[in-house]
Amino acid sequence: YLKLCLSDERVEKIRASLLTPNIMIEYNLAWMKDRQIYKRDIDMVISQAVLEHVDDLKNVYELQRNWLNKEGFISHSIDFKSHGYSSTWDGHWNISNWRWFLLRGNRPYMINREPLSKHIFILKEHNFNLVKIDNYLKDSTFSVTELKTKISESDRNVSDSFIQANIIRN
């Protein structure tokens, strides 16, 4: 398999793709406009520190499921830290929903405050098979009684997570 993936012909095709868009590798900002454009055509979807900014995770994971071919997979790195919205890495969990609403204002993108367990729940709901989950942990700066938002004990220390999953096809 490795010999096939690293064949001179395939490596040259990847190289050409980096120079000429739409041959093999594509960076697409308009993926929400045409939901059927990639139906069962994608080998892999990769994101780095993106999904913590997505408000409609269910829709995004559903789209990814529909894009992937039978050998396809997703690979996401998710940053669960406060992104400067508080003085501590996990301070965003300690802002009340009302204050968070005011803080967000009309911003189209901000962090969504969805914990790892929510991502895992949605992935399973959309027939993803979790292949790998690596969590990076930090000590929580708040006790459970201090927190103004509900977050499980298992989510409280997860500052970053690396998730890989493929589709369970019937």
C-alpha positions in Angstrom: 0.0 0.0 0.0 2.8 2.4 0.9 4.6 1.6 -2.4 1.4 2.4 -4.3 0.8 5.6 -2.4 4.4 6.8 -2.9 4.8 5.7 -6.5 6.6 8.3 -8.7 3.4 8.8 -10.8 1.3 9.6 -7.7 3.9 11.8 -6.1 4.2 13.8 -9.4 0.4 14.1 -9.5 0.4 15.5 -5.9 3.2 17.9 -6.8 1.3 19.2 -9.9 -1.8 19.5 -7.8 0.0 21.9 -5.4 0.9 24.1 -8.4 -2.4 23.8 -10.4 -5.6 23.9 -8.3 -8.4 21.3 -8.7 -6.3 18.4 -10.0 -6.0 16.5 -6.7 -5.8 18.9 -3.7 -8.2 21.7 -3.2 -8.7 24.5 -0.7 -12.3 25.5 -0.9 -14.0 28.3 1.0 -17.4 27.8 -0.7 -18.1 24.3 0.4 -21.4 25.2 2.1 -22.9 26.6 -1.1 -23.1 23.4 -3.1 -23.7 20.5 -0.6 -23.6 17.8 -3.3 -20.5 18.9 -5.1 -18.2 16.3 -3.4 -20.6 13.5 -2.9 -18.5 10.4 -2.0 -15.5 11.9 -3.8 -13.1 12.9 -1.1 -10.2 10.9 0.3 -9.5 13.0 3.4 -10.7 16.2 5.2 -8.2 17.9 7.4 -8.6 20.9 9.7 -6.3 22.6 12.1 -8.0 24.8 14.8 -11.2 25.3 12.8 -14.0 23.3 14.4 -13.9 25.3 17.7 -15.2 28.2 15.6 -18.0 26.3 13.9 -21.5 26.9 15.3 -23.3 24.2 13.4 -21.1 21.1 14.1 -23.9 18.7 13.2 -24.2 20.1 9.7 -20.4 20.2 9.2 -19.9 16.6 10.3 -22.8 15.5 8.1 -21.3 17.2 5.1 -17.9 15.6 5.8 -19.6 12.2 6.0 -21.3 12.7 2.7 -18.1 13.9 1.0 -15.9 10.9 2.0 -15.4 7.9 -0.3 -15.4 4.4 1.2 -11.7 4.7 2.2 -11.9 8.3 3.2 -11.2 9.8 6.7 -11.2 13.0 8.6 -8.4 14.4 10.7 -9.1 17.4 13.0 -7.1 19.2 15.5 -9.4 21.1 17.9 -8.3 23.8 20.3 -10.6 24.0 23.3 -8.8 26.9 25.0 -10.3 30.4 25.5 -8.6 32.1 22.6 -7.9 35.2 24.7 -11.5 35.7 25.8 -10.4 35.2 29.4 -7.2 35.4 31.4 -7.0 31.6 31.9 -6.9 28.9 29.3 -10.3 27.6 30.4 -12.0 30.9 31.5 -14.5 30.8 28.6 -16.2 27.9 30.4 -16.7 30.3 33.4 -18.5 33.0 31.5 -22.3 32.9 31.9 -24.3 32.2 28.7 -25.9 35.7 28.9 -22.4 37.4 29.2 -21.1 35.2 26.4 -24.1 36.3 24.2 -23.2 39.9 24.8 -19.5 39.3 24.3 -20.2 37.6 20.9 -22.3 40.5 19.7 -22.7 40.3 15.9 -19.4 38.5 15.3 -19.9 35.9 12.5 -17.2 33.7 14.0 -16.1 33.2 17.6 -15.3 30.1 19.6 -18.3 27.8 20.1 -17.5 26.5 23.6 -18.5 23.0 22.5 -16.5 20.4 24.5 -14.9 17.3 23.1 -17.8 15.0 24.3 -20.1 17.0 22.0 -17.8 16.4 19.0 -17.6 12.7 19.8 -21.4 12.4 20.2 -22.0 14.0 16.8 -19.4 11.9 15.1 -21.0 8.7 16.4 -24.4 10.0 15.5 -23.2 10.4 11.9 -21.7 6.9 11.7 -18.1 7.9 12.1 -15.7 5.3 13.5 -13.3 7.0 15.9 -9.8 5.7 14.9 -7.7 8.0 17.1 -8.3 10.5 19.8 -5.3 12.2 21.4 -6.1 14.7 24.1 -3.8 17.2 25.6 -4.7 18.0 29.1 -4.2 21.0 31.4 -5.3 21.5 35.0 -8.6 23.2 35.2 -8.4 26.6 36.9 -12.0 26.4 38.2 -13.8 24.0 40.6 -17.0 22.4 39.5 -19.0 24.6 41.8 -17.4 27.8 40.4 -18.3 27.1 36.8 -21.2 29.1 35.2 -21.6 26.7 32.2 -22.2 23.0 32.3 -19.2 20.9 31.3 -18.5 17.4 32.2 -15.6 16.4 34.5 -14.1 14.5 31.5 -14.1 17.6 29.3 -12.8 20.1 31.9 -9.1 19.4 31.4 -9.0 18.8 27.6 -7.2 21.8 26.2 -6.6 20.4 22.7 -7.7 17.2 20.9 -6.5 15.4 17.7 -9.3 13.3 16.2 -9.2 10.9 13.3 -12.2 9.0 12.1 -13.6 7.1 9.1 -17.1 6.2 8.0 -19.0 3.1 9.0 -20.7 2.2 5.7 -23.6 -0.3 5.6 
